[in-house]
Amino acid sequence: MPKRNRPAWAIFAEKALEGVIYLCGISAIVFVLGIFFFVFKVALPVLFEPGFSLTQFLFSTEWYPTSESNIRYGVLAMIAGTFSVTVLAMVIAVPFGLGAAIFVSEFCGPKLKETLKIIIELLAAIPSVVWGFIGLTVMSKLIVEFTGAPVGVNILNGGIILALMSVPIIVSIGEDALKAVPDSYREAGLALGTTHWQLVYRVLLPAAKNGLLAAVLLGVGRAVGETMAVLMATGHAVHIPEGILDSVRTLTANIAAELGEAPENSNHYRVLFLTGVLLFTITFVVNLAADLVIRGIRKK
Amino acid sequence: MVTAAPKISVQDLRLAFGAKEVLHGISFDIGRNEIFGVIGPAQSGKTSLLRCINRTIDFSPDATMTGTVLVDGEDVRKTRNVYGLRRKIGMVAPLPVGLPLTIYENVAFAPRCVGVSAKSELDGLVEKCLTQAALWDEVKDRLDSLGTKLSGGQQQRLTIARALSHQPEVLCLDEFSIAIDPVTTMRIEDVLKELRKDITIILVTNLVQQARRLADRAMFLWNGDIVELDRNEVIFSEQPASRKTYEYVHGIFG
């Protein structure tokens, strides 16, 4: 059989397309490494300054970056702030989000489902500064009224606001994960005489666990990285919290609030970038841990 | 002699998906402890018929079903306990659907759902069902690995074991041998002959010879209508009532 040669332009177009797709694929790596590199580059010199120590940075609660005589760069209180707000947000958002995802995907009728999905997507599109505004005005008054706390901007406020922001993400991605479970599983399960709840609990959740975990993680990611809303809702006080009605400052809020005031290339400026590196590391560790968990589950 | 009431009685069953009717008002009875063969080409409504009996047809939102299907005299469309109905009927689909669980849990799934939790009881049940499905010897050392990792034929036998696990009174087999080698098929066919002492079996198959080997009676379904329903000896003889049956059974059809 004679070999038919394809026209030169077709070969060229295919190669070009391959190249474009290749670039798209590796661009994510380039961007991540690039961001890390530039943030780290600004932060790096401060590590060698005589007035700075890394142990103090990580383990001291004293943050006096603009003091005349007693400069301290300790971010432990802010790590505690980020941690406490995030944990509270997840405690609220994960059950709510997964519950809503299960309801939307498995239990509600088609009409309600469409309505709910549109509203949930709308909820996800609300800008974070609007959430912060709600935290600052509406939520803080409610908290003062119901708990008797001296100030309404605190962990509870930030946690609730972050939870409200994470829920739509958890719901829409969780719902996608449940939708991706083949219908044949549902039919096979129900044909065996299971009730709908047993089906969800014994078949759908195990089958969709990777996707559901991803949904939760993206929720966590949003909560850890969120800046504007927590800046407005948590009270901005640098100290280790003792209860959920204490005001705290998070790592992100600290950067956002102080970067504008810090003179460029001063130690203060560089320490704020180092805080950025720390945040980056936290998200990296969280993602890595989740990845390992998923792999562990898969192996079983 | 007592005339036994039929296990399943179908009267004027019509089923439509949207505007397209796929079953045009069919009526027949299936006796107790009978192997009832359903033969017919693709698209003749065989699988839809099974889905009407255990009401998994409910999952197709555009399906409308009229007429009556009685299982033990109870109308499946009016039953209060559809879960109980489905537990009474074991269903094996043509393409195996291993649930994403271990081999053990696949079989223990249905018993667990009705509250069986004693390990010894489950162990016994799992071994019994897997043995009946001619799979026990191949998997007894790896009951903890995922059911979805078995080969196609093994998965099919796993679904047979699963369908038997809730001790159904009716077993519906929809093209069960499509992914199984002939030797294993024979082993399962022997099991079916054995099971027939206790339960009723509906055997939907494209393999005319399989229906001939196993069934007591056979129904030839074509385009949603019953062409002929009679004892095997008649259907597979040289003189069935319908010329069409003769042609289909002897491979002249189409």
Interface residues (C-beta under 8 A of the other chain):
Chain A: P110 P182 D183 S184 Y185 R186 E187 A188 G189 L190 A191 L192 G193 T194 T195 Q198 R202 V203 P206 A207
Chain B: N54 T56 F59 P61 Y83 G84 L85 R86 R87 K88 I89 M91 A93 L95 V97 L99 P100 L101 F109 A110 R112 C113 V114 T159 R162 A163 S165 H166
